[in-house]
């Protein structure tokens, strides 16, 4: 089971999904301070950064077997949910 903690910092988004064992914990900071999130271009850049960070944290489908594929899907779903929630909170504060 995945536990995902996503928090916004002034410098960026910190993503930490963890599997049951602590040795599988990963963190990725997604910087967004340089972006105008009110513009479509700024949001598109942020989306690409989040997608790249999600792949680093959850893994890639390339070469994954069926079991790994399911774990990656679960991890990505948790990250997407938590990032979306935290992004809404961050944007509401602006």
PDB file of N, CA, C and O in Angstrom:
ATOM      1  N   UNK A   1       0.841  -1.176   0.000  1.00  0.00           N
ATOM      2  CA  UNK A   1       0.000   0.000   0.000  1.00  0.00           C
ATOM      3  C   UNK A   1       0.882   1.234   0.000  1.00  0.00           C
ATOM      4  O   UNK A   1       1.904   1.269   0.685  1.00  0.00           O
ATOM      5  N   UNK A   2       0.501   2.231  -0.751  1.00  0.00           N
ATOM      6  CA  UNK A   2       1.261   3.455  -0.848  1.00  0.00           C
ATOM      7  C   UNK A   2       0.770   4.483   0.145  1.00  0.00           C
ATOM      8  O   UNK A   2      -0.426   4.609   0.410  1.00  0.00           O
ATOM      9  N   UNK A   3       1.705   5.196   0.674  1.00  0.00           N
ATOM     10  CA  UNK A   3       1.393   6.377   1.463  1.00  0.00           C
ATOM     11  C   UNK A   3       2.121   7.508   0.761  1.00  0.00           C
ATOM     12  O   UNK A   3       3.327   7.416   0.532  1.00  0.00           O
ATOM     13  N   UNK A   4       1.431   8.542   0.424  1.00  0.00           N
ATOM     14  CA  UNK A   4       2.033   9.634  -0.320  1.00  0.00           C
ATOM     15  C   UNK A   4       1.849  10.935   0.445  1.00  0.00           C
ATOM     16  O   UNK A   4       0.735  11.296   0.824  1.00  0.00           O
ATOM     17  N   UNK A   5       2.928  11.615   0.659  1.00  0.00           N
ATOM     18  CA  UNK A   5       2.878  12.897   1.330  1.00  0.00           C
ATOM     19  C   UNK A   5       3.356  13.941   0.332  1.00  0.00           C
ATOM     20  O   UNK A   5       4.473  13.852  -0.177  1.00  0.00           O
ATOM     21  N   UNK A   6       2.524  14.916   0.056  1.00  0.00           N
ATOM     22  CA  UNK A   6       2.872  15.980  -0.866  1.00  0.00           C
ATOM     23  C   UNK A   6       2.735  17.289  -0.106  1.00  0.00           C
ATOM     24  O   UNK A   6       1.708  17.545   0.524  1.00  0.00           O
ATOM     25  N   UNK A   7       3.754  18.103  -0.165  1.00  0.00           N
ATOM     26  CA  UNK A   7       3.689  19.385   0.518  1.00  0.00           C
ATOM     27  C   UNK A   7       4.284  20.454  -0.373  1.00  0.00           C
ATOM     28  O   UNK A   7       5.256  20.204  -1.086  1.00  0.00           O
ATOM     29  N   UNK A   8       3.711  21.635  -0.339  1.00  0.00           N
ATOM     30  CA  UNK A   8       4.268  22.752  -1.080  1.00  0.00           C
ATOM     31  C   UNK A   8       5.179  23.535  -0.163  1.00  0.00           C
ATOM     32  O   UNK A   8       4.850  23.810   0.990  1.00  0.00           O
ATOM     33  N   UNK A   9       6.308  23.880  -0.690  1.00  0.00           N
ATOM     34  CA  UNK A   9       7.232  24.774  -0.012  1.00  0.00           C
ATOM     35  C   UNK A   9       7.333  26.013  -0.888  1.00  0.00           C
ATOM     36  O   UNK A   9       6.899  26.008  -2.040  1.00  0.00           O
ATOM     37  N   UNK A  10       7.897  27.054  -0.344  1.00  0.00           N
ATOM     38  CA  UNK A  10       8.024  28.283  -1.135  1.00  0.00           C
ATOM     39  C   UNK A  10       8.807  28.023  -2.414  1.00  0.00           C
ATOM     40  O   UNK A  10       8.516  28.615  -3.454  1.00  0.00           O
ATOM     41  N   UNK A  11       9.792  27.145  -2.341  1.00  0.00           N
ATOM     42  CA  UNK A  11      10.638  26.882  -3.504  1.00  0.00           C
ATOM     43  C   UNK A  11      10.046  25.844  -4.441  1.00  0.00           C
ATOM     44  O   UNK A  11      10.407  25.811  -5.618  1.00  0.00           O
ATOM     45  N   UNK A  12       9.158  25.005  -3.965  1.00  0.00           N
ATOM     46  CA  UNK A  12       8.636  23.989  -4.852  1.00  0.00           C
ATOM     47  C   UNK A  12       7.783  22.962  -4.160  1.00  0.00           C
ATOM     48  O   UNK A  12       7.511  23.049  -2.962  1.00  0.00           O
ATOM     49  N   UNK A  13       7.372  21.998  -4.930  1.00  0.00           N
ATOM     50  CA  UNK A  13       6.539  20.899  -4.483  1.00  0.00           C
ATOM     51  C   UNK A  13       7.439  19.776  -4.031  1.00  0.00           C
ATOM     52  O   UNK A  13       8.378  19.420  -4.743  1.00  0.00           O
ATOM     53  N   UNK A  14       7.182  19.207  -2.871  1.00  0.00           N
ATOM     54  CA  UNK A  14       7.972  18.093  -2.372  1.00  0.00           C
ATOM     55  C   UNK A  14       7.080  16.866  -2.369  1.00  0.00           C
ATOM     56  O   UNK A  14       6.063  16.834  -1.676  1.00  0.00           O
ATOM     57  N   UNK A  15       7.453  15.867  -3.135  1.00  0.00           N
ATOM     58  CA  UNK A  15       6.645  14.662  -3.256  1.00  0.00           C
ATOM     59  C   UNK A  15       7.364  13.496  -2.608  1.00  0.00           C
ATOM     60  O   UNK A  15       8.526  13.236  -2.917  1.00  0.00           O
ATOM     61  N   UNK A  16       6.689  12.792  -1.713  1.00  0.00           N
ATOM     62  CA  UNK A  16       7.272  11.632  -1.059  1.00  0.00           C
ATOM     63  C   UNK A  16       6.265  10.500  -0.981  1.00  0.00           C
ATOM     64  O   UNK A  16       5.506  10.437  -0.014  1.00  0.00           O
ATOM     65  N   UNK A  17       6.227   9.608  -1.953  1.00  0.00           N
ATOM     66  CA  UNK A  17       5.416   8.420  -1.771  1.00  0.00           C
ATOM     67  C   UNK A  17       6.279   7.335  -1.145  1.00  0.00           C
ATOM     68  O   UNK A  17       7.453   7.208  -1.490  1.00  0.00           O
ATOM     69  N   UNK A  18       5.730   6.569  -0.251  1.00  0.00           N
ATOM     70  CA  UNK A  18       6.505   5.524   0.406  1.00  0.00           C
ATOM     71  C   UNK A  18       5.773   4.195   0.304  1.00  0.00           C
ATOM     72  O   UNK A  18       4.561   4.117   0.507  1.00  0.00           O
ATOM     73  N   UNK A  19       6.519   3.168  -0.009  1.00  0.00           N
ATOM     74  CA  UNK A  19       5.966   1.815   0.034  1.00  0.00           C
ATOM     75  C   UNK A  19       6.027   1.343   1.478  1.00  0.00           C
ATOM     76  O   UNK A  19       6.442   2.096   2.359  1.00  0.00           O
ATOM     77  N   UNK A  20       5.630   0.140   1.720  1.00  0.00           N
ATOM     78  CA  UNK A  20       5.604  -0.398   3.079  1.00  0.00           C
ATOM     79  C   UNK A  20       6.981  -0.350   3.736  1.00  0.00           C
ATOM     80  O   UNK A  20       7.087  -0.080   4.932  1.00  0.00           O
ATOM     81  N   UNK A  21       8.025  -0.607   2.972  1.00  0.00           N
ATOM     82  CA  UNK A  21       9.375  -0.615   3.532  1.00  0.00           C
ATOM     83  C   UNK A  21      10.027   0.757   3.360  1.00  0.00           C
ATOM     84  O   UNK A  21       9.944   1.348   2.282  1.00  0.00           O
ATOM     85  N   UNK A  22      10.674   1.271   4.410  1.00  0.00           N
ATOM     86  CA  UNK A  22      11.257   2.607   4.338  1.00  0.00           C
ATOM     87  C   UNK A  22      12.327   2.759   3.266  1.00  0.00           C
ATOM     88  O   UNK A  22      12.537   3.867   2.771  1.00  0.00           O
ATOM     89  N   UNK A  23      13.010   1.679   2.891  1.00  0.00           N
ATOM     90  CA  UNK A  23      14.070   1.798   1.890  1.00  0.00           C
ATOM     91  C   UNK A  23      13.531   2.176   0.515  1.00  0.00           C
ATOM     92  O   UNK A  23      14.314   2.473  -0.387  1.00  0.00           O
ATOM     93  N   UNK A  24      12.214   2.171   0.334  1.00  0.00           N
ATOM     94  CA  UNK A  24      11.616   2.539  -0.937  1.00  0.00           C
ATOM     95  C   UNK A  24      11.134   3.985  -0.964  1.00  0.00           C
ATOM     96  O   UNK A  24      10.495   4.401  -1.930  1.00  0.00           O
ATOM     97  N   UNK A  25      11.426   4.748   0.068  1.00  0.00           N
ATOM     98  CA  UNK A  25      10.970   6.133   0.109  1.00  0.00           C
ATOM     99  C   UNK A  25      11.756   6.974  -0.886  1.00  0.00           C
ATOM    100  O   UNK A  25      12.961   6.789  -1.062  1.00  0.00           O
ATOM    101  N   UNK A  26      11.066   7.890  -1.526  1.00  0.00           N
ATOM    102  CA  UNK A  26      11.674   8.801  -2.490  1.00  0.00           C
ATOM    103  C   UNK A  26      11.075  10.181  -2.300  1.00  0.00           C
ATOM    104  O   UNK A  26       9.904  10.323  -1.947  1.00  0.00           O
ATOM    105  N   UNK A  27      11.887  11.188  -2.537  1.00  0.00           N
ATOM    106  CA  UNK A  27      11.402  12.561  -2.508  1.00  0.00           C
ATOM    107  C   UNK A  27      11.865  13.261  -3.773  1.00  0.00           C
ATOM    108  O   UNK A  27      12.972  13.029  -4.258  1.00  0.00           O
ATOM    109  N   UNK A  28      11.019  14.103  -4.291  1.00  0.00           N
ATOM    110  CA  UNK A  28      11.364  14.916  -5.450  1.00  0.00           C
ATOM    111  C   UNK A  28      10.802  16.306  -5.223  1.00  0.00           C
ATOM    112  O   UNK A  28       9.642  16.457  -4.837  1.00  0.00           O
ATOM    113  N   UNK A  29      11.610  17.308  -5.458  1.00  0.00           N
ATOM    114  CA  UNK A  29      11.165  18.696  -5.360  1.00  0.00           C
ATOM    115  C   UNK A  29      10.904  19.193  -6.768  1.00  0.00           C
ATOM    116  O   UNK A  29      11.763  19.101  -7.645  1.00  0.00           O
ATOM    117  N   UNK A  30       9.711  19.721  -6.972  1.00  0.00           N
ATOM    118  CA  UNK A  30       9.344  20.315  -8.255  1.00  0.00           C
ATOM    119  C   UNK A  30       9.268  21.818  -8.049  1.00  0.00           C
ATOM    120  O   UNK A  30       8.372  22.320  -7.372  1.00  0.00           O
ATOM    121  N   UNK A  31      10.199  22.515  -8.630  1.00  0.00           N
ATOM    122  CA  UNK A  31      10.257  23.974  -8.488  1.00  0.00           C
ATOM    123  C   UNK A  31       9.157  24.617  -9.320  1.00  0.00           C
ATOM    124  O   UNK A  31       8.890  24.197 -10.446  1.00  0.00           O
ATOM    125  N   UNK A  32       8.520  25.641  -8.755  1.00  0.00           N
ATOM    126  CA  UNK A  32       7.474  26.328  -9.497  1.00  0.00           C
ATOM    127  C   UNK A  32       7.508  27.832  -9.284  1.00  0.00           C
ATOM    128  O   UNK A  32       6.674  28.550  -9.835  1.00  0.00           O
ATOM    129  N   UNK A  33       8.450  28.317  -8.499  1.00  0.00           N
ATOM    130  CA  UNK A  33       8.528  29.738  -8.208  1.00  0.00           C
ATOM    131  C   UNK A  33       8.810  30.604  -9.425  1.00  0.00           C
ATOM    132  O   UNK A  33       8.497  31.794  -9.429  1.00  0.00           O
ATOM    133  N   UNK A  34       9.393  30.019 -10.446  1.00  0.00           N
ATOM    134  CA  UNK A  34       9.730  30.768 -11.658  1.00  0.00           C
ATOM    135  C   UNK A  34       8.587  30.793 -12.672  1.00  0.00           C
ATOM    136  O   UNK A  34       8.722  31.383 -13.744  1.00  0.00           O
ATOM    137  N   UNK A  35       7.465  30.155 -12.338  1.00  0.00           N
ATOM    138  CA  UNK A  35       6.373  30.016 -13.304  1.00  0.00           C
ATOM    139  C   UNK A  35       5.210  30.949 -12.982  1.00  0.00           C
ATOM    140  O   UNK A  35       4.917  31.225 -11.819  1.00  0.00           O
ATOM    141  N   UNK A  36       4.559  31.424 -14.030  1.00  0.00           N
ATOM    142  CA  UNK A  36       3.313  32.169 -13.878  1.00  0.00           C
ATOM    143  C   UNK A  36       2.188  31.145 -14.012  1.00  0.00           C
ATOM    144  O   UNK A  36       1.791  30.791 -15.122  1.00  0.00           O
ATOM    145  N   UNK A  37       1.684  30.677 -12.884  1.00  0.00           N
ATOM    146  CA  UNK A  37       0.673  29.622 -12.904  1.00  0.00           C
ATOM    147  C   UNK A  37      -0.698  30.124 -13.335  1.00  0.00           C
ATOM    148  O   UNK A  37      -1.635  29.336 -13.462  1.00  0.00           O
ATOM    149  N   UNK A  38      -0.825  31.423 -13.559  1.00  0.00           N
ATOM    150  CA  UNK A  38      -2.073  31.966 -14.098  1.00  0.00           C
ATOM    151  C   UNK A  38      -2.121  31.832 -15.614  1.00  0.00           C
ATOM    152  O   UNK A  38      -3.183  31.973 -16.221  1.00  0.00           O
ATOM    153  N   UNK A  39      -0.970  31.560 -16.224  1.00  0.00           N
ATOM    154  CA  UNK A  39      -0.924  31.414 -17.682  1.00  0.00           C
ATOM    155  C   UNK A  39      -0.962  29.936 -18.068  1.00  0.00           C
ATOM    156  O   UNK A  39      -0.512  29.070 -17.318  1.00  0.00           O
ATOM    157  N   UNK A  40      -1.504  29.673 -19.245  1.00  0.00           N
ATOM    158  CA  UNK A  40      -1.559  28.299 -19.757  1.00  0.00           C
ATOM    159  C   UNK A  40      -0.151  27.744 -19.949  1.00  0.00           C
ATOM    160  O   UNK A  40       0.100  26.569 -19.680  1.00  0.00           O
ATOM    161  N   UNK A  41       0.764  28.589 -20.413  1.00  0.00           N
ATOM    162  CA  UNK A  41       2.144  28.139 -20.635  1.00  0.00           C
ATOM    163  C   UNK A  41       2.808  27.757 -19.314  1.00  0.00           C
ATOM    164  O   UNK A  41       3.507  26.745 -19.245  1.00  0.00           O
ATOM    165  N   UNK A  42       2.600  28.548 -18.272  1.00  0.00           N
ATOM    166  CA  UNK A  42       3.176  28.244 -16.964  1.00  0.00           C
ATOM    167  C   UNK A  42       2.625  26.952 -16.383  1.00  0.00           C
ATOM    168  O   UNK A  42       3.369  26.146 -15.822  1.00  0.00           O
ATOM    169  N   UNK A  43       1.320  26.758 -16.519  1.00  0.00           N
ATOM    170  CA  UNK A  43       0.705  25.515 -16.026  1.00  0.00           C
ATOM    171  C   UNK A  43       1.198  24.313 -16.824  1.00  0.00           C
ATOM    172  O   UNK A  43       1.384  23.238 -16.255  1.00  0.00           O
ATOM    173  N   UNK A  44       1.412  24.471 -18.122  1.00  0.00           N
ATOM    174  CA  UNK A  44       1.903  23.363 -18.950  1.00  0.00           C
ATOM    175  C   UNK A  44       3.314  22.956 -18.527  1.00  0.00           C
ATOM    176  O   UNK A  44       3.635  21.769 -18.473  1.00  0.00           O
ATOM    177  N   UNK A  45       4.153  23.948 -18.229  1.00  0.00           N
ATOM    178  CA  UNK A  45       5.506  23.643 -17.761  1.00  0.00           C
ATOM    179  C   UNK A  45       5.436  22.917 -16.416  1.00  0.00           C
ATOM    180  O   UNK A  45       6.147  21.935 -16.204  1.00  0.00           O
ATOM    181  N   UNK A  46       4.586  23.393 -15.513  1.00  0.00           N
ATOM    182  CA  UNK A  46       4.432  22.727 -14.221  1.00  0.00           C
ATOM    183  C   UNK A  46       3.941  21.294 -14.402  1.00  0.00           C
ATOM    184  O   UNK A  46       4.438  20.381 -13.743  1.00  0.00           O
ATOM    185  N   UNK A  47       2.975  21.093 -15.285  1.00  0.00           N
ATOM    186  CA  UNK A  47       2.477  19.730 -15.551  1.00  0.00           C
ATOM    187  C   UNK A  47       3.596  18.816 -16.025  1.00  0.00           C
ATOM    188  O   UNK A  47       3.673  17.664 -15.599  1.00  0.00           O
ATOM    189  N   UNK A  48       4.467  19.314 -16.903  1.00  0.00           N
ATOM    190  CA  UNK A  48       5.587  18.493 -17.387  1.00  0.00           C
ATOM    191  C   UNK A  48       6.569  18.180 -16.260  1.00  0.00           C
ATOM    192  O   UNK A  48       7.089  17.068 -16.173  1.00  0.00           O
ATOM    193  N   UNK A  49       6.817  19.161 -15.404  1.00  0.00           N
ATOM    194  CA  UNK A  49       7.718  18.932 -14.264  1.00  0.00           C
ATOM    195  C   UNK A  49       7.141  17.895 -13.307  1.00  0.00           C
ATOM    196  O   UNK A  49       7.856  17.020 -12.820  1.00  0.00           O
ATOM    197  N   UNK A  50       5.846  18.003 -13.045  1.00  0.00           N
ATOM    198  CA  UNK A  50       5.192  17.033 -12.150  1.00  0.00           C
ATOM    199  C   UNK A  50       5.216  15.643 -12.771  1.00  0.00           C
ATOM    200  O   UNK A  50       5.451  14.660 -12.068  1.00  0.00           O
ATOM    201  N   UNK A  51       4.978  15.546 -14.079  1.00  0.00           N
ATOM    202  CA  UNK A  51       5.005  14.241 -14.752  1.00  0.00           C
ATOM    203  C   UNK A  51       6.393  13.617 -14.656  1.00  0.00           C
ATOM    204  O   UNK A  51       6.513  12.419 -14.398  1.00  0.00           O
ATOM    205  N   UNK A  52       7.433  14.407 -14.860  1.00  0.00           N
ATOM    206  CA  UNK A  52       8.796  13.885 -14.768  1.00  0.00           C
ATOM    207  C   UNK A  52       9.123  13.447 -13.344  1.00  0.00           C
ATOM    208  O   UNK A  52       9.755  12.411 -13.141  1.00  0.00           O
ATOM    209  N   UNK A  53       8.693  14.237 -12.358  1.00  0.00           N
ATOM    210  CA  UNK A  53       8.936  13.882 -10.956  1.00  0.00           C
ATOM    211  C   UNK A  53       8.172  12.621 -10.577  1.00  0.00           C
ATOM    212  O   UNK A  53       8.684  11.773  -9.846  1.00  0.00           O
ATOM    213  N   UNK A  54       6.952  12.501 -11.073  1.00  0.00           N
ATOM    214  CA  UNK A  54       6.142  11.313 -10.785  1.00  0.00           C
ATOM    215  C   UNK A  54       6.822  10.063 -11.334  1.00  0.00           C
ATOM    216  O   UNK A  54       6.834   9.021 -10.679  1.00  0.00           O
ATOM    217  N   UNK A  55       7.380  10.165 -12.521  1.00  0.00           N
ATOM    218  CA  UNK A  55       8.080   9.005 -13.088  1.00  0.00           C
ATOM    219  C   UNK A  55       9.319   8.667 -12.269  1.00  0.00           C
ATOM    220  O   UNK A  55       9.618   7.491 -12.061  1.00  0.00           O
ATOM    221  N   UNK A  56      10.045   9.686 -11.800  1.00  0.00           N
ATOM    222  CA  UNK A  56      11.226   9.410 -10.969  1.00  0.00           C
ATOM    223  C   UNK A  56      10.824   8.728  -9.666  1.00  0.00           C
ATOM    224  O   UNK A  56      11.516   7.825  -9.196  1.00  0.00           O
ATOM    225  N   UNK A  57       9.708   9.158  -9.084  1.00  0.00           N
ATOM    226  CA  UNK A  57       9.277   8.626  -7.789  1.00  0.00           C
ATOM    227  C   UNK A  57       8.623   7.251  -7.931  1.00  0.00           C
ATOM    228  O   UNK A  57       8.914   6.340  -7.156  1.00  0.00           O
ATOM    229  N   UNK A  58       7.740   7.103  -8.918  1.00  0.00           N
ATOM    230  CA  UNK A  58       6.942   5.881  -9.041  1.00  0.00           C
ATOM    231  C   UNK A  58       7.545   4.849  -9.981  1.00  0.00           C
ATOM    232  O   UNK A  58       7.200   3.669  -9.915  1.00  0.00           O
ATOM    233  N   UNK A  59       8.431   5.280 -10.841  1.00  0.00           N
ATOM    234  CA  UNK A  59       9.026   4.366 -11.806  1.00  0.00           C
ATOM    235  C   UNK A  59       8.388   4.520 -13.173  1.00  0.00           C
ATOM    236  O   UNK A  59       7.389   5.216 -13.357  1.00  0.00           O
ATOM    237  N   UNK A  60       9.005   3.846 -14.114  1.00  0.00           N
ATOM    238  CA  UNK A  60       8.582   3.909 -15.508  1.00  0.00           C
ATOM    239  C   UNK A  60       7.895   2.612 -15.901  1.00  0.00           C
ATOM    240  O   UNK A  60       8.207   1.542 -15.377  1.00  0.00           O
ATOM    241  N   UNK A  61       6.959   2.723 -16.828  1.00  0.00           N
ATOM    242  CA  UNK A  61       6.300   1.537 -17.357  1.00  0.00           C
ATOM    243  C   UNK A  61       7.219   0.753 -18.299  1.00  0.00           C
ATOM    244  O   UNK A  61       6.987  -0.428 -18.555  1.00  0.00           O
ATOM    245  N   UNK A  62       8.254   1.412 -18.811  1.00  0.00           N
ATOM    246  CA  UNK A  62       9.169   0.754 -19.748  1.00  0.00           C
ATOM    247  C   UNK A  62       9.841  -0.443 -19.071  1.00  0.00           C
ATOM    248  O   UNK A  62      10.557  -0.283 -18.082  1.00  0.00           O
ATOM    249  N   UNK A  63       9.608  -1.621 -19.602  1.00  0.00           N
ATOM    250  CA  UNK A  63      10.212  -2.830 -19.067  1.00  0.00           C
ATOM    251  C   UNK A  63       9.567  -3.374 -17.804  1.00  0.00           C
ATOM    252  O   UNK A  63      10.062  -4.347 -17.235  1.00  0.00           O
ATOM    253  N   UNK A  64       8.472  -2.771 -17.351  1.00  0.00           N
ATOM    254  CA  UNK A  64       7.813  -3.227 -16.123  1.00  0.00           C
ATOM    255  C   UNK A  64       7.013  -4.498 -16.402  1.00  0.00           C
ATOM    256  O   UNK A  64       6.394  -4.644 -17.456  1.00  0.00           O
ATOM    257  N   UNK A  65       7.042  -5.413 -15.433  1.00  0.00           N
ATOM    258  CA  UNK A  65       6.196  -6.602 -15.562  1.00  0.00           C
ATOM    259  C   UNK A  65       4.805  -6.272 -15.023  1.00  0.00           C
ATOM    260  O   UNK A  65       4.557  -5.139 -14.611  1.00  0.00           O
ATOM    261  N   UNK A  66       3.910  -7.233 -15.023  1.00  0.00           N
ATOM    262  CA  UNK A  66       2.517  -6.994 -14.643  1.00  0.00           C
ATOM    263  C   UNK A  66       2.412  -6.488 -13.200  1.00  0.00           C
ATOM    264  O   UNK A  66       1.650  -5.560 -12.926  1.00  0.00           O
ATOM    265  N   UNK A  67       3.153  -7.075 -12.298  1.00  0.00           N
ATOM    266  CA  UNK A  67       3.109  -6.655 -10.895  1.00  0.00           C
ATOM    267  C   UNK A  67       3.635  -5.234 -10.744  1.00  0.00           C
ATOM    268  O   UNK A  67       3.019  -4.408 -10.072  1.00  0.00           O
ATOM    269  N   UNK A  68       4.770  -4.952 -11.367  1.00  0.00           N
ATOM    270  CA  UNK A  68       5.335  -3.602 -11.297  1.00  0.00           C
ATOM    271  C   UNK A  68       4.397  -2.587 -11.941  1.00  0.00           C
ATOM    272  O   UNK A  68       4.262  -1.466 -11.451  1.00  0.00           O
ATOM    273  N   UNK A  69       3.757  -2.972 -13.023  1.00  0.00           N
ATOM    274  CA  UNK A  69       2.804  -2.107 -13.709  1.00  0.00           C
ATOM    275  C   UNK A  69       1.691  -1.670 -12.765  1.00  0.00           C
ATOM    276  O   UNK A  69       1.326  -0.495 -12.735  1.00  0.00           O
ATOM    277  N   UNK A  70       1.154  -2.606 -11.999  1.00  0.00           N
ATOM    278  CA  UNK A  70       0.076  -2.289 -11.050  1.00  0.00           C
ATOM    279  C   UNK A  70       0.575  -1.365  -9.936  1.00  0.00           C
ATOM    280  O   UNK A  70      -0.131  -0.439  -9.537  1.00  0.00           O
ATOM    281  N   UNK A  71       1.789  -1.613  -9.435  1.00  0.00           N
ATOM    282  CA  UNK A  71       2.356  -0.760  -8.388  1.00  0.00           C
ATOM    283  C   UNK A  71       2.583   0.657  -8.903  1.00  0.00           C
ATOM    284  O   UNK A  71       2.311   1.631  -8.202  1.00  0.00           O
ATOM    285  N   UNK A  72       3.080   0.765 -10.126  1.00  0.00           N
ATOM    286  CA  UNK A  72       3.305   2.079 -10.731  1.00  0.00           C
ATOM    287  C   UNK A  72       1.980   2.816 -10.874  1.00  0.00           C
ATOM    288  O   UNK A  72       1.897   4.004 -10.561  1.00  0.00           O
ATOM    289  N   UNK A  73       0.947   2.129 -11.342  1.00  0.00           N
ATOM    290  CA  UNK A  73      -0.379   2.753 -11.496  1.00  0.00           C
ATOM    291  C   UNK A  73      -0.899   3.257 -10.165  1.00  0.00           C
ATOM    292  O   UNK A  73      -1.413   4.373 -10.081  1.00  0.00           O
ATOM    293  N   UNK A  74      -0.771   2.442  -9.117  1.00  0.00           N
ATOM    294  CA  UNK A  74      -1.243   2.860  -7.791  1.00  0.00           C
ATOM    295  C   UNK A  74      -0.466   4.067  -7.287  1.00  0.00           C
ATOM    296  O   UNK A  74      -1.050   5.025  -6.781  1.00  0.00           O
ATOM    297  N   UNK A  75       0.839   4.015  -7.428  1.00  0.00           N
ATOM    298  CA  UNK A  75       1.685   5.124  -6.983  1.00  0.00           C
ATOM    299  C   UNK A  75       1.315   6.402  -7.721  1.00  0.00           C
ATOM    300  O   UNK A  75       1.163   7.455  -7.102  1.00  0.00           O
ATOM    301  N   UNK A  76       1.171   6.318  -9.030  1.00  0.00           N
ATOM    302  CA  UNK A  76       0.839   7.503  -9.827  1.00  0.00           C
ATOM    303  C   UNK A  76      -0.536   8.063  -9.468  1.00  0.00           C
ATOM    304  O   UNK A  76      -0.733   9.278  -9.480  1.00  0.00           O
ATOM    305  N   UNK A  77      -1.465   7.203  -9.155  1.00  0.00           N
ATOM    306  CA  UNK A  77      -2.802   7.669  -8.753  1.00  0.00           C
ATOM    307  C   UNK A  77      -2.734   8.428  -7.434  1.00  0.00           C
ATOM    308  O   UNK A  77      -3.378   9.465  -7.274  1.00  0.00           O
ATOM    309  N   UNK A  78      -1.958   7.913  -6.501  1.00  0.00           N
ATOM    310  CA  UNK A  78      -1.811   8.570  -5.197  1.00  0.00           C
ATOM    311  C   UNK A  78      -1.114   9.917  -5.370  1.00  0.00           C
ATOM    312  O   UNK A  78      -1.542  10.925  -4.807  1.00  0.00           O
ATOM    313  N   UNK A  79      -0.039   9.922  -6.152  1.00  0.00           N
ATOM    314  CA  UNK A  79       0.691  11.170  -6.384  1.00  0.00           C
ATOM    315  C   UNK A  79      -0.222  12.201  -7.058  1.00  0.00           C
ATOM    316  O   UNK A  79      -0.247  13.361  -6.649  1.00  0.00           O
ATOM    317  N   UNK A  80      -0.966  11.789  -8.079  1.00  0.00           N
ATOM    318  CA  UNK A  80      -1.861  12.712  -8.792  1.00  0.00           C
ATOM    319  C   UNK A  80      -2.909  13.291  -7.848  1.00  0.00           C
ATOM    320  O   UNK A  80      -3.189  14.490  -7.884  1.00  0.00           O
ATOM    321  N   UNK A  81      -3.484  12.446  -7.012  1.00  0.00           N
ATOM    322  CA  UNK A  81      -4.500  12.917  -6.061  1.00  0.00           C
ATOM    323  C   UNK A  81      -3.907  13.928  -5.084  1.00  0.00           C
ATOM    324  O   UNK A  81      -4.470  15.000  -4.866  1.00  0.00           O
ATOM    325  N   UNK A  82      -2.769  13.574  -4.504  1.00  0.00           N
ATOM    326  CA  UNK A  82      -2.179  14.434  -3.485  1.00  0.00           C
ATOM    327  C   UNK A  82      -1.597  15.716  -4.071  1.00  0.00           C
ATOM    328  O   UNK A  82      -1.714  16.783  -3.469  1.00  0.00           O
ATOM    329  N   UNK A  83      -0.977  15.617  -5.234  1.00  0.00           N
ATOM    330  CA  UNK A  83      -0.444  16.817  -5.880  1.00  0.00           C
ATOM    331  C   UNK A  83      -1.592  17.761  -6.234  1.00  0.00           C
ATOM    332  O   UNK A  83      -1.495  18.968  -6.012  1.00  0.00           O
ATOM    333  N   UNK A  84      -2.675  17.215  -6.781  1.00  0.00           N
ATOM    334  CA  UNK A  84      -3.830  18.046  -7.119  1.00  0.00           C
ATOM    335  C   UNK A  84      -4.390  18.763  -5.912  1.00  0.00           C
ATOM    336  O   UNK A  84      -4.708  19.951  -5.980  1.00  0.00           O
ATOM    337  N   UNK A  85      -4.513  18.055  -4.816  1.00  0.00           N
ATOM    338  CA  UNK A  85      -5.040  18.651  -3.578  1.00  0.00           C
ATOM    339  C   UNK A  85      -4.126  19.774  -3.087  1.00  0.00           C
ATOM    340  O   UNK A  85      -4.589  20.868  -2.766  1.00  0.00           O
ATOM    341  N   UNK A  86      -2.838  19.493  -3.034  1.00  0.00           N
ATOM    342  CA  UNK A  86      -1.894  20.489  -2.541  1.00  0.00           C
ATOM    343  C   UNK A  86      -1.765  21.676  -3.493  1.00  0.00           C
ATOM    344  O   UNK A  86      -1.585  22.809  -3.048  1.00  0.00           O
ATOM    345  N   UNK A  87      -1.854  21.429  -4.777  1.00  0.00           N
ATOM    346  CA  UNK A  87      -1.791  22.518  -5.737  1.00  0.00           C
ATOM    347  C   UNK A  87      -2.994  23.445  -5.582  1.00  0.00           C
ATOM    348  O   UNK A  87      -2.847  24.664  -5.660  1.00  0.00           O
ATOM    349  N   UNK A  88      -4.171  22.884  -5.365  1.00  0.00           N
ATOM    350  CA  UNK A  88      -5.363  23.716  -5.136  1.00  0.00           C
ATOM    351  C   UNK A  88      -5.194  24.589  -3.899  1.00  0.00           C
ATOM    352  O   UNK A  88      -5.571  25.760  -3.906  1.00  0.00           O
ATOM    353  N   UNK A  89      -4.629  24.021  -2.842  1.00  0.00           N
ATOM    354  CA  UNK A  89      -4.404  24.783  -1.608  1.00  0.00           C
ATOM    355  C   UNK A  89      -3.393  25.904  -1.866  1.00  0.00           C
ATOM    356  O   UNK A  89      -3.596  27.043  -1.446  1.00  0.00           O
ATOM    357  N   UNK A  90      -2.309  25.568  -2.557  1.00  0.00           N
ATOM    358  CA  UNK A  90      -1.283  26.563  -2.844  1.00  0.00           C
ATOM    359  C   UNK A  90      -1.832  27.705  -3.688  1.00  0.00           C
ATOM    360  O   UNK A  90      -1.557  28.872  -3.409  1.00  0.00           O
ATOM    361  N   UNK A  91      -2.596  27.381  -4.705  1.00  0.00           N
ATOM    362  CA  UNK A  91      -3.150  28.417  -5.587  1.00  0.00           C
ATOM    363  C   UNK A  91      -4.178  29.287  -4.856  1.00  0.00           C
ATOM    364  O   UNK A  91      -4.292  30.480  -5.138  1.00  0.00           O
ATOM    365  N   UNK A  92      -4.909  28.704  -3.938  1.00  0.00           N
ATOM    366  CA  UNK A  92      -5.904  29.469  -3.173  1.00  0.00           C
ATOM    367  C   UNK A  92      -5.230  30.482  -2.251  1.00  0.00           C
ATOM    368  O   UNK A  92      -5.827  31.507  -1.921  1.00  0.00           O
ATOM    369  N   UNK A  93      -4.007  30.211  -1.836  1.00  0.00           N
ATOM    370  CA  UNK A  93      -3.281  31.119  -0.960  1.00  0.00           C
ATOM    371  C   UNK A  93      -2.738  32.332  -1.698  1.00  0.00           C
ATOM    372  O   UNK A  93      -2.422  33.348  -1.079  1.00  0.00           O
ATOM    373  N   UNK A  94      -2.628  32.229  -3.011  1.00  0.00           N
ATOM    374  CA  UNK A  94      -2.044  33.343  -3.796  1.00  0.00           C
ATOM    375  C   UNK A  94      -3.026  34.449  -3.985  1.00  0.00           C
ATOM    376  O   UNK A  94      -2.707  35.457  -4.616  1.00  0.00           O
TER     377      UNK A  94
END
